[in-house]
Amino acid sequence: MTISERLFNIMNEKGMSMPELSRLTGISRHTIFDWQRRSTNPGADKIMIICEVLRITPEELLMGKPDNATIDFDASVVMDGTEAELVKEYQELSDSNKRRLLAYMNMLQNAKE
């Protein structure tokens, strides 16, 4: 499933129309219509705005993972001081900034080097 298909499925689940998404995000109706008609995907600059309006994580929009997905950690994994500090800093972020950080990490992981 493409990002645009996932976007329109989520909008449908939430009962949100294209004009309403346009009004709440500031993204033109024409642009949103093009995503649906041409099956093109929103640009990275639009993803965070869309996620904030739809109250979903970028991960959910980009990969379809539910917001409440959990990660099982191997109990034998030991974090060094830097890793532990990163986890602590992450936990202190606002939900909005956590979503932004996760989206950025996803883009870094998928970037071609």
Chimera marker file (.cmm) of the C-alpha trace (Angstrom):
<marker_set name="trace">
<marker id="1" x="0.000" y="0.000" z="0.000" r="1" g="1" b="0" radius="0.5"/>
<marker id="2" x="1.314" y="3.445" z="-0.893" r="1" g="1" b="0" radius="0.5"/>
<marker id="3" x="1.513" y="6.333" z="1.538" r="1" g="1" b="0" radius="0.5"/>
<marker id="4" x="-1.287" y="8.139" z="-0.289" r="1" g="1" b="0" radius="0.5"/>
<marker id="5" x="-3.521" y="5.048" z="-0.133" r="1" g="1" b="0" radius="0.5"/>
<marker id="6" x="-2.800" y="4.748" z="3.574" r="1" g="1" b="0" radius="0.5"/>
<marker id="7" x="-3.509" y="8.467" z="4.028" r="1" g="1" b="0" radius="0.5"/>
<marker id="8" x="-6.943" y="8.220" z="2.410" r="1" g="1" b="0" radius="0.5"/>
<marker id="9" x="-7.778" y="5.061" z="4.358" r="1" g="1" b="0" radius="0.5"/>
<marker id="10" x="-6.912" y="6.837" z="7.628" r="1" g="1" b="0" radius="0.5"/>
<marker id="11" x="-8.898" y="9.900" z="6.583" r="1" g="1" b="0" radius="0.5"/>
<marker id="12" x="-11.868" y="7.657" z="5.804" r="1" g="1" b="0" radius="0.5"/>
<marker id="13" x="-11.565" y="5.897" z="9.187" r="1" g="1" b="0" radius="0.5"/>
<marker id="14" x="-11.541" y="9.277" z="10.920" r="1" g="1" b="0" radius="0.5"/>
<marker id="15" x="-14.381" y="10.663" z="8.806" r="1" g="1" b="0" radius="0.5"/>
<marker id="16" x="-12.203" y="13.453" z="7.405" r="1" g="1" b="0" radius="0.5"/>
<marker id="17" x="-12.806" y="14.891" z="3.944" r="1" g="1" b="0" radius="0.5"/>
<marker id="18" x="-10.211" y="16.297" z="1.558" r="1" g="1" b="0" radius="0.5"/>
<marker id="19" x="-11.502" y="19.867" z="2.050" r="1" g="1" b="0" radius="0.5"/>
<marker id="20" x="-11.254" y="19.441" z="5.828" r="1" g="1" b="0" radius="0.5"/>
<marker id="21" x="-7.695" y="18.079" z="5.595" r="1" g="1" b="0" radius="0.5"/>
<marker id="22" x="-6.841" y="21.021" z="3.346" r="1" g="1" b="0" radius="0.5"/>
<marker id="23" x="-8.285" y="23.535" z="5.792" r="1" g="1" b="0" radius="0.5"/>
<marker id="24" x="-6.563" y="21.994" z="8.836" r="1" g="1" b="0" radius="0.5"/>
<marker id="25" x="-3.147" y="21.525" z="7.210" r="1" g="1" b="0" radius="0.5"/>
<marker id="26" x="-2.965" y="24.517" z="4.885" r="1" g="1" b="0" radius="0.5"/>
<marker id="27" x="-2.221" y="22.136" z="1.998" r="1" g="1" b="0" radius="0.5"/>
<marker id="28" x="-4.160" y="23.054" z="-1.127" r="1" g="1" b="0" radius="0.5"/>
<marker id="29" x="-7.169" y="20.958" z="-2.112" r="1" g="1" b="0" radius="0.5"/>
<marker id="30" x="-5.636" y="20.539" z="-5.550" r="1" g="1" b="0" radius="0.5"/>
<marker id="31" x="-2.483" y="18.989" z="-4.073" r="1" g="1" b="0" radius="0.5"/>
<marker id="32" x="-4.483" y="16.569" z="-1.913" r="1" g="1" b="0" radius="0.5"/>
<marker id="33" x="-6.694" y="15.670" z="-4.877" r="1" g="1" b="0" radius="0.5"/>
<marker id="34" x="-3.559" y="14.963" z="-6.957" r="1" g="1" b="0" radius="0.5"/>
<marker id="35" x="-2.306" y="12.538" z="-4.297" r="1" g="1" b="0" radius="0.5"/>
<marker id="36" x="-5.525" y="10.591" z="-4.674" r="1" g="1" b="0" radius="0.5"/>
<marker id="37" x="-6.002" y="10.885" z="-8.432" r="1" g="1" b="0" radius="0.5"/>
<marker id="38" x="-2.403" y="10.226" z="-9.457" r="1" g="1" b="0" radius="0.5"/>
<marker id="39" x="-1.559" y="7.958" z="-6.520" r="1" g="1" b="0" radius="0.5"/>
<marker id="40" x="1.408" y="10.166" z="-5.714" r="1" g="1" b="0" radius="0.5"/>
<marker id="41" x="2.675" y="10.554" z="-2.184" r="1" g="1" b="0" radius="0.5"/>
<marker id="42" x="2.921" y="13.655" z="-0.018" r="1" g="1" b="0" radius="0.5"/>
<marker id="43" x="6.383" y="15.131" z="0.246" r="1" g="1" b="0" radius="0.5"/>
<marker id="44" x="8.442" y="14.871" z="3.410" r="1" g="1" b="0" radius="0.5"/>
<marker id="45" x="7.641" y="18.505" z="4.207" r="1" g="1" b="0" radius="0.5"/>
<marker id="46" x="3.931" y="17.632" z="4.414" r="1" g="1" b="0" radius="0.5"/>
<marker id="47" x="4.131" y="14.365" z="6.375" r="1" g="1" b="0" radius="0.5"/>
<marker id="48" x="4.535" y="15.906" z="9.840" r="1" g="1" b="0" radius="0.5"/>
<marker id="49" x="1.713" y="18.399" z="9.284" r="1" g="1" b="0" radius="0.5"/>
<marker id="50" x="-0.608" y="15.620" z="8.127" r="1" g="1" b="0" radius="0.5"/>
<marker id="51" x="0.341" y="13.390" z="11.059" r="1" g="1" b="0" radius="0.5"/>
<marker id="52" x="-0.295" y="16.154" z="13.581" r="1" g="1" b="0" radius="0.5"/>
<marker id="53" x="-3.734" y="16.888" z="12.109" r="1" g="1" b="0" radius="0.5"/>
<marker id="54" x="-4.692" y="13.203" z="11.899" r="1" g="1" b="0" radius="0.5"/>
<marker id="55" x="-3.134" y="12.522" z="15.325" r="1" g="1" b="0" radius="0.5"/>
<marker id="56" x="-1.092" y="9.610" z="14.078" r="1" g="1" b="0" radius="0.5"/>
<marker id="57" x="2.603" y="8.872" z="14.092" r="1" g="1" b="0" radius="0.5"/>
<marker id="58" x="4.696" y="9.253" z="10.951" r="1" g="1" b="0" radius="0.5"/>
<marker id="59" x="5.471" y="5.562" z="11.298" r="1" g="1" b="0" radius="0.5"/>
<marker id="60" x="1.772" y="4.735" z="11.026" r="1" g="1" b="0" radius="0.5"/>
<marker id="61" x="1.392" y="6.848" z="7.889" r="1" g="1" b="0" radius="0.5"/>
<marker id="62" x="4.632" y="5.772" z="6.238" r="1" g="1" b="0" radius="0.5"/>
<marker id="63" x="4.643" y="2.081" z="7.115" r="1" g="1" b="0" radius="0.5"/>
<marker id="64" x="1.193" y="1.282" z="8.426" r="1" g="1" b="0" radius="0.5"/>
<marker id="65" x="2.305" y="0.350" z="11.913" r="1" g="1" b="0" radius="0.5"/>
<marker id="66" x="-0.276" y="1.134" z="14.554" r="1" g="1" b="0" radius="0.5"/>
<marker id="67" x="0.526" y="3.840" z="17.062" r="1" g="1" b="0" radius="0.5"/>
<marker id="68" x="0.436" y="1.362" z="19.926" r="1" g="1" b="0" radius="0.5"/>
<marker id="69" x="2.968" y="-1.024" z="18.397" r="1" g="1" b="0" radius="0.5"/>
<marker id="70" x="5.524" y="-2.245" z="20.861" r="1" g="1" b="0" radius="0.5"/>
<marker id="71" x="9.063" y="-3.387" z="20.383" r="1" g="1" b="0" radius="0.5"/>
<marker id="72" x="10.318" y="-6.426" z="22.236" r="1" g="1" b="0" radius="0.5"/>
<marker id="73" x="13.794" y="-5.892" z="23.579" r="1" g="1" b="0" radius="0.5"/>
<marker id="74" x="16.242" y="-8.688" z="24.189" r="1" g="1" b="0" radius="0.5"/>
<marker id="75" x="16.814" y="-8.783" z="27.938" r="1" g="1" b="0" radius="0.5"/>
<marker id="76" x="20.505" y="-9.425" z="27.338" r="1" g="1" b="0" radius="0.5"/>
<marker id="77" x="20.962" y="-6.071" z="25.569" r="1" g="1" b="0" radius="0.5"/>
<marker id="78" x="22.988" y="-3.645" z="27.621" r="1" g="1" b="0" radius="0.5"/>
<marker id="79" x="22.962" y="0.040" z="26.732" r="1" g="1" b="0" radius="0.5"/>
<marker id="80" x="26.048" y="2.141" z="27.069" r="1" g="1" b="0" radius="0.5"/>
<marker id="81" x="25.852" y="5.575" z="28.694" r="1" g="1" b="0" radius="0.5"/>
<marker id="82" x="25.134" y="7.364" z="25.421" r="1" g="1" b="0" radius="0.5"/>
<marker id="83" x="22.293" y="5.008" z="24.488" r="1" g="1" b="0" radius="0.5"/>
<marker id="84" x="20.757" y="5.294" z="27.942" r="1" g="1" b="0" radius="0.5"/>
<marker id="85" x="20.977" y="9.094" z="27.725" r="1" g="1" b="0" radius="0.5"/>
<marker id="86" x="19.256" y="9.033" z="24.314" r="1" g="1" b="0" radius="0.5"/>
<marker id="87" x="16.401" y="6.950" z="25.717" r="1" g="1" b="0" radius="0.5"/>
<marker id="88" x="16.070" y="9.303" z="28.683" r="1" g="1" b="0" radius="0.5"/>
<marker id="89" x="16.029" y="12.381" z="26.428" r="1" g="1" b="0" radius="0.5"/>
<marker id="90" x="13.469" y="10.738" z="24.122" r="1" g="1" b="0" radius="0.5"/>
<marker id="91" x="11.163" y="9.958" z="27.048" r="1" g="1" b="0" radius="0.5"/>
<marker id="92" x="11.209" y="13.619" z="28.075" r="1" g="1" b="0" radius="0.5"/>
<marker id="93" x="10.138" y="14.898" z="24.632" r="1" g="1" b="0" radius="0.5"/>
<marker id="94" x="6.592" y="16.018" z="23.924" r="1" g="1" b="0" radius="0.5"/>
<marker id="95" x="4.478" y="13.612" z="21.866" r="1" g="1" b="0" radius="0.5"/>
<marker id="96" x="4.745" y="15.950" z="18.897" r="1" g="1" b="0" radius="0.5"/>
<marker id="97" x="8.537" y="16.022" z="19.075" r="1" g="1" b="0" radius="0.5"/>
<marker id="98" x="8.674" y="12.252" z="19.524" r="1" g="1" b="0" radius="0.5"/>
<marker id="99" x="6.719" y="11.870" z="16.264" r="1" g="1" b="0" radius="0.5"/>
<marker id="100" x="9.062" y="14.304" z="14.530" r="1" g="1" b="0" radius="0.5"/>
<marker id="101" x="12.131" y="12.450" z="15.789" r="1" g="1" b="0" radius="0.5"/>
<marker id="102" x="10.740" y="9.074" z="14.699" r="1" g="1" b="0" radius="0.5"/>
<marker id="103" x="9.979" y="10.443" z="11.233" r="1" g="1" b="0" radius="0.5"/>
<marker id="104" x="13.494" y="11.841" z="10.958" r="1" g="1" b="0" radius="0.5"/>
<marker id="105" x="15.004" y="8.525" z="12.084" r="1" g="1" b="0" radius="0.5"/>
<marker id="106" x="12.898" y="6.695" z="9.518" r="1" g="1" b="0" radius="0.5"/>
<marker id="107" x="14.114" y="9.005" z="6.757" r="1" g="1" b="0" radius="0.5"/>
<marker id="108" x="17.723" y="8.462" z="7.863" r="1" g="1" b="0" radius="0.5"/>
<marker id="109" x="17.295" y="4.695" z="7.848" r="1" g="1" b="0" radius="0.5"/>
<marker id="110" x="15.776" y="4.747" z="4.371" r="1" g="1" b="0" radius="0.5"/>
<marker id="111" x="18.240" y="7.257" z="2.905" r="1" g="1" b="0" radius="0.5"/>
<marker id="112" x="20.538" y="5.969" z="0.245" r="1" g="1" b="0" radius="0.5"/>
<marker id="113" x="24.131" y="6.561" z="1.155" r="1" g="1" b="0" radius="0.5"/>
<link id1="1" id2="2" r="1" g="1" b="0" radius="0.2"/>
<link id1="2" id2="3" r="1" g="1" b="0" radius="0.2"/>
<link id1="3" id2="4" r="1" g="1" b="0" radius="0.2"/>
<link id1="4" id2="5" r="1" g="1" b="0" radius="0.2"/>
<link id1="5" id2="6" r="1" g="1" b="0" radius="0.2"/>
<link id1="6" id2="7" r="1" g="1" b="0" radius="0.2"/>
<link id1="7" id2="8" r="1" g="1" b="0" radius="0.2"/>
<link id1="8" id2="9" r="1" g="1" b="0" radius="0.2"/>
<link id1="9" id2="10" r="1" g="1" b="0" radius="0.2"/>
<link id1="10" id2="11" r="1" g="1" b="0" radius="0.2"/>
<link id1="11" id2="12" r="1" g="1" b="0" radius="0.2"/>
<link id1="12" id2="13" r="1" g="1" b="0" radius="0.2"/>
<link id1="13" id2="14" r="1" g="1" b="0" radius="0.2"/>
<link id1="14" id2="15" r="1" g="1" b="0" radius="0.2"/>
<link id1="15" id2="16" r="1" g="1" b="0" radius="0.2"/>
<link id1="16" id2="17" r="1" g="1" b="0" radius="0.2"/>
<link id1="17" id2="18" r="1" g="1" b="0" radius="0.2"/>
<link id1="18" id2="19" r="1" g="1" b="0" radius="0.2"/>
<link id1="19" id2="20" r="1" g="1" b="0" radius="0.2"/>
<link id1="20" id2="21" r="1" g="1" b="0" radius="0.2"/>
<link id1="21" id2="22" r="1" g="1" b="0" radius="0.2"/>
<link id1="22" id2="23" r="1" g="1" b="0" radius="0.2"/>
<link id1="23" id2="24" r="1" g="1" b="0" radius="0.2"/>
<link id1="24" id2="25" r="1" g="1" b="0" radius="0.2"/>
<link id1="25" id2="26" r="1" g="1" b="0" radius="0.2"/>
<link id1="26" id2="27" r="1" g="1" b="0" radius="0.2"/>
<link id1="27" id2="28" r="1" g="1" b="0" radius="0.2"/>
<link id1="28" id2="29" r="1" g="1" b="0" radius="0.2"/>
<link id1="29" id2="30" r="1" g="1" b="0" radius="0.2"/>
<link id1="30" id2="31" r="1" g="1" b="0" radius="0.2"/>
<link id1="31" id2="32" r="1" g="1" b="0" radius="0.2"/>
<link id1="32" id2="33" r="1" g="1" b="0" radius="0.2"/>
<link id1="33" id2="34" r="1" g="1" b="0" radius="0.2"/>
<link id1="34" id2="35" r="1" g="1" b="0" radius="0.2"/>
<link id1="35" id2="36" r="1" g="1" b="0" radius="0.2"/>
<link id1="36" id2="37" r="1" g="1" b="0" radius="0.2"/>
<link id1="37" id2="38" r="1" g="1" b="0" radius="0.2"/>
<link id1="38" id2="39" r="1" g="1" b="0" radius="0.2"/>
<link id1="39" id2="40" r="1" g="1" b="0" radius="0.2"/>
<link id1="40" id2="41" r="1" g="1" b="0" radius="0.2"/>
<link id1="41" id2="42" r="1" g="1" b="0" radius="0.2"/>
<link id1="42" id2="43" r="1" g="1" b="0" radius="0.2"/>
<link id1="43" id2="44" r="1" g="1" b="0" radius="0.2"/>
<link id1="44" id2="45" r="1" g="1" b="0" radius="0.2"/>
<link id1="45" id2="46" r="1" g="1" b="0" radius="0.2"/>
<link id1="46" id2="47" r="1" g="1" b="0" radius="0.2"/>
<link id1="47" id2="48" r="1" g="1" b="0" radius="0.2"/>
<link id1="48" id2="49" r="1" g="1" b="0" radius="0.2"/>
<link id1="49" id2="50" r="1" g="1" b="0" radius="0.2"/>
<link id1="50" id2="51" r="1" g="1" b="0" radius="0.2"/>
<link id1="51" id2="52" r="1" g="1" b="0" radius="0.2"/>
<link id1="52" id2="53" r="1" g="1" b="0" radius="0.2"/>
<link id1="53" id2="54" r="1" g="1" b="0" radius="0.2"/>
<link id1="54" id2="55" r="1" g="1" b="0" radius="0.2"/>
<link id1="55" id2="56" r="1" g="1" b="0" radius="0.2"/>
<link id1="56" id2="57" r="1" g="1" b="0" radius="0.2"/>
<link id1="57" id2="58" r="1" g="1" b="0" radius="0.2"/>
<link id1="58" id2="59" r="1" g="1" b="0" radius="0.2"/>
<link id1="59" id2="60" r="1" g="1" b="0" radius="0.2"/>
<link id1="60" id2="61" r="1" g="1" b="0" radius="0.2"/>
<link id1="61" id2="62" r="1" g="1" b="0" radius="0.2"/>
<link id1="62" id2="63" r="1" g="1" b="0" radius="0.2"/>
<link id1="63" id2="64" r="1" g="1" b="0" radius="0.2"/>
<link id1="64" id2="65" r="1" g="1" b="0" radius="0.2"/>
<link id1="65" id2="66" r="1" g="1" b="0" radius="0.2"/>
<link id1="66" id2="67" r="1" g="1" b="0" radius="0.2"/>
<link id1="67" id2="68" r="1" g="1" b="0" radius="0.2"/>
<link id1="68" id2="69" r="1" g="1" b="0" radius="0.2"/>
<link id1="69" id2="70" r="1" g="1" b="0" radius="0.2"/>
<link id1="70" id2="71" r="1" g="1" b="0" radius="0.2"/>
<link id1="71" id2="72" r="1" g="1" b="0" radius="0.2"/>
<link id1="72" id2="73" r="1" g="1" b="0" radius="0.2"/>
<link id1="73" id2="74" r="1" g="1" b="0" radius="0.2"/>
<link id1="74" id2="75" r="1" g="1" b="0" radius="0.2"/>
<link id1="75" id2="76" r="1" g="1" b="0" radius="0.2"/>
<link id1="76" id2="77" r="1" g="1" b="0" radius="0.2"/>
<link id1="77" id2="78" r="1" g="1" b="0" radius="0.2"/>
<link id1="78" id2="79" r="1" g="1" b="0" radius="0.2"/>
<link id1="79" id2="80" r="1" g="1" b="0" radius="0.2"/>
<link id1="80" id2="81" r="1" g="1" b="0" radius="0.2"/>
<link id1="81" id2="82" r="1" g="1" b="0" radius="0.2"/>
<link id1="82" id2="83" r="1" g="1" b="0" radius="0.2"/>
<link id1="83" id2="84" r="1" g="1" b="0" radius="0.2"/>
<link id1="84" id2="85" r="1" g="1" b="0" radius="0.2"/>
<link id1="85" id2="86" r="1" g="1" b="0" radius="0.2"/>
<link id1="86" id2="87" r="1" g="1" b="0" radius="0.2"/>
<link id1="87" id2="88" r="1" g="1" b="0" radius="0.2"/>
<link id1="88" id2="89" r="1" g="1" b="0" radius="0.2"/>
<link id1="89" id2="90" r="1" g="1" b="0" radius="0.2"/>
<link id1="90" id2="91" r="1" g="1" b="0" radius="0.2"/>
<link id1="91" id2="92" r="1" g="1" b="0" radius="0.2"/>
<link id1="92" id2="93" r="1" g="1" b="0" radius="0.2"/>
<link id1="93" id2="94" r="1" g="1" b="0" radius="0.2"/>
<link id1="94" id2="95" r="1" g="1" b="0" radius="0.2"/>
<link id1="95" id2="96" r="1" g="1" b="0" radius="0.2"/>
<link id1="96" id2="97" r="1" g="1" b="0" radius="0.2"/>
<link id1="97" id2="98" r="1" g="1" b="0" radius="0.2"/>
<link id1="98" id2="99" r="1" g="1" b="0" radius="0.2"/>
<link id1="99" id2="100" r="1" g="1" b="0" radius="0.2"/>
<link id1="100" id2="101" r="1" g="1" b="0" radius="0.2"/>
<link id1="101" id2="102" r="1" g="1" b="0" radius="0.2"/>
<link id1="102" id2="103" r="1" g="1" b="0" radius="0.2"/>
<link id1="103" id2="104" r="1" g="1" b="0" radius="0.2"/>
<link id1="104" id2="105" r="1" g="1" b="0" radius="0.2"/>
<link id1="105" id2="106" r="1" g="1" b="0" radius="0.2"/>
<link id1="106" id2="107" r="1" g="1" b="0" radius="0.2"/>
<link id1="107" id2="108" r="1" g="1" b="0" radius="0.2"/>
<link id1="108" id2="109" r="1" g="1" b="0" radius="0.2"/>
<link id1="109" id2="110" r="1" g="1" b="0" radius="0.2"/>
<link id1="110" id2="111" r="1" g="1" b="0" radius="0.2"/>
<link id1="111" id2="112" r="1" g="1" b="0" radius="0.2"/>
<link id1="112" id2="113" r="1" g="1" b="0" radius="0.2"/>
</marker_set>
